[in-house]
Amino acid sequence: MVQNPHVWKRAQAEIDAFLGIDRLPDFDDRPFLPYVEAILRETLRWQPVTPLGAMHATTSSDIYKGFYIPKGTTVVQNVWAMSRDEARYPNAEQFIPERSLTAEGTLTDDNPAKYVFGFGRRICPGRHTADASLWSAIATTLATLDFSATKDTEGKDIIPQPKYLSGLARHPEIFPCRISPRSHISKASLERILASDG
C-alpha cells in the first residue's frame, strides 16, 4: 500500500461509497467490494506465502506430457512460477489488483487462491479460514487507515523496496512506513463504530 497509494485510495473510495464511514466492513459486504477482493487476490498472487507449496507424492505411476513419473515420486508445485507466468499475469512483478477485474469492474474467474493453497486431496485444510482472515484484515485496515512513506532526515520520502525472507514460508522484512488513522477515525469514532457493529 505504501508503494501503491492509488490502490488504497481506490479501495477506500469503494468502501466509503458502499458502507459510508459509520461502520466497518463485514462478510456480508464482500460481494459488493470487488476492488477489495481484487487486492486480496493480488496479494496472494504477488507474494505467495509458500512459493513451492507443500510436497506431494504420487500414489501411482503416471505419464505427464511425455514424462514418466513413478509411483512414490515427490512432486513439488511451483506456485512461484504459476504466479509469475507473464502470459497470464503481464508485468507479474508489479502489484496490479486491476488484473482481477473485467473492464466493467466485476471479478474475473482467475483467482490465485485456486493454486496458492495447494491442490487435490492435500489442499490446505485451513484455506477458508485464511481467506476469510485475510479479507477481514484487508477490508478493515483499508476502511480505517491511511498509508504513506516515512521521511528521511532531509524530509524526503523513503519508498521501501519489497524485500522478503524466504524459508518454508515467505514474509516481508521490516520496512519503514507511516500508518495513520483516516481523517474520520478517532478513538471515539472507532469505539462508536465497534459498539454499533455489535
N, C-alpha and C positions, 0 to 999 in steps of 0.2 A: 504494500500500500504506500510505503514511503517513496518507492521508486515510481509509482504509477498513480499520482493524485487524481488523474481523470477517472480512474476506475472507482475509487472510493467515493468520489463526488457524484458520479452517475448512480452508484448503488444507493447512496443516501437520498438522492432525488427520487429514486424509485420507492424506497421505503417511506419517505415522507408523503409522497403522493398517495400511496395506498393506505398507510396507517395513520397519518398525521404525526404529531410529536408528543401525544399524550399517552402512548402505550408502547410496549416493546413487542417485537415480532414473536409470534408463536407458530407452532407447527401447522395450524390451520391456514396461516398466511403463505406458506411455502409455495403452493401452486401459483400464487399471484405475484411472486417476486422472481421472475425469470432471470434477471440480471444477477441477483444474489446467488441463485442456483448456478449460473454460469461461472461466477467467481469460485464457488466450491469445486466445480468440475475442473476448472483451470488450475486450481491449487493442487488437486490430486494428480493431474497430468504433468504439470510443470516441474514439480519436485516430489516424485513418488517416494514414500517413506521407505519402502523396501524395493530398491531398484532391480534386484534379482529375484524378487518374490520368495516363495518358500519352495524348498526342494521337494520333488515328487519322485516316485519310482514307477516304472511301467509294470503293470500286472500281467501282461502277456507280450509276446514279441509282436512287432509291427513294422510296417514299411511306410515311411513318410517321405514323399517327394523323391522316391528312389533310394532312400537311405534305410538300411536295415537297423532296427533298434531292438536289441534282445530284451527278453523279459528280465526285470530287475534293474534295468538301466536307470541311473539317476538323471532326472530331467530338471533343468532349471529354466524358469520362464524369465526372459529378459524384458522386464517391464520397462526398463530404461530405454531400450531400443524401440519398443512399441510407442512410448511417449515422445520419442524423438523422430518418428517417421515423417520426414519432410513432405512426402506425398499426401499424408493425412493431415499433418499439422505444419503448414508452411511457417517459417521463422520460429521453429519449435523452441528455441532457447528463450524466446520472449514470452512474457506473461500477457496473454490476449484473451480475456474472457469472451469477447465477441465471437470467437471461433465456435462457441457452443450455441450460438443464436442464428436463426434464419434472418433474412432481410426484414421480415415482419416483426422480429423481436421475440419469436417463440423459440423454445428449446429444440435443438436438433436431436436426432437419435443417437448421436455419438456421445456416449457417457464413459469417461475413463474408469469409472467405478467398475465397469464390466471386466477390466483386466487388472487394475491395481490391487484388488482384493483376492486375486487368485482365480482358479478355475476348477471345475469339476467337483468331485466329492470332497476334495480337500480345500474348497474355498473358505476364506476366513469366516469362522462362525460369528465373529463379533462385528461383521461388516455393517449391519444395520444400526447397531449402537454407535459405531464410529461415524457413520454417515450422519446420523441424527445429531450427535455431539458436535461434529464439525459445522453442520448447518446452523445450529443454535448459537455456537460461539461466533461464527462469522456474522450472522444476521444481527445479533445483539451488539457486537463490537462496532459494526458499521452504523447502527442506529444511535449509538451513544458517544462515539469517539471520533476525533479528527487525528490525522497522521501527518507528520511533517519531518523534514530533515532537521537535525540539530545543527548548531553553528560552531565554527571553529573560533579560535582566539581573535581572528580578524573579522568575524561576523559573517563569514561566507558559509553557505550550506555545505554540509558534509553528506554527500549522497553515497550511501553504503552500496558496495558491490556484493551481491549474494555469494557467500562462502558457506559451504556445508561440510559437516563432519560425517564421514562415512564409516560404516560398520555394518552390523546386521540391519540397523535402521539408520536412515539419514536424518539429520536435523541441522538447523542453521547455527552458525557461530553467532555469538553475541555481537550485536552491531549497534552503533549509536543512532538514536532517533528521538523524536518528540511525539508523545501520545498525550492528547489532552481531551477533556470533555467538550462536546459540541456546545455551541453558544446557549442553547436552550436547556442544557443539562446542568443542574446544580445538585448538591446533596439533597436539598429539599424536594426538587422536582423528581429526582430518581426515587426517593422514598415514596412520593405520591404515586408515581407510576407503578412501582413494585406493589404498593398496597392495593391499588385498583386492579392489578393483574391477579391478585389473589394469592 
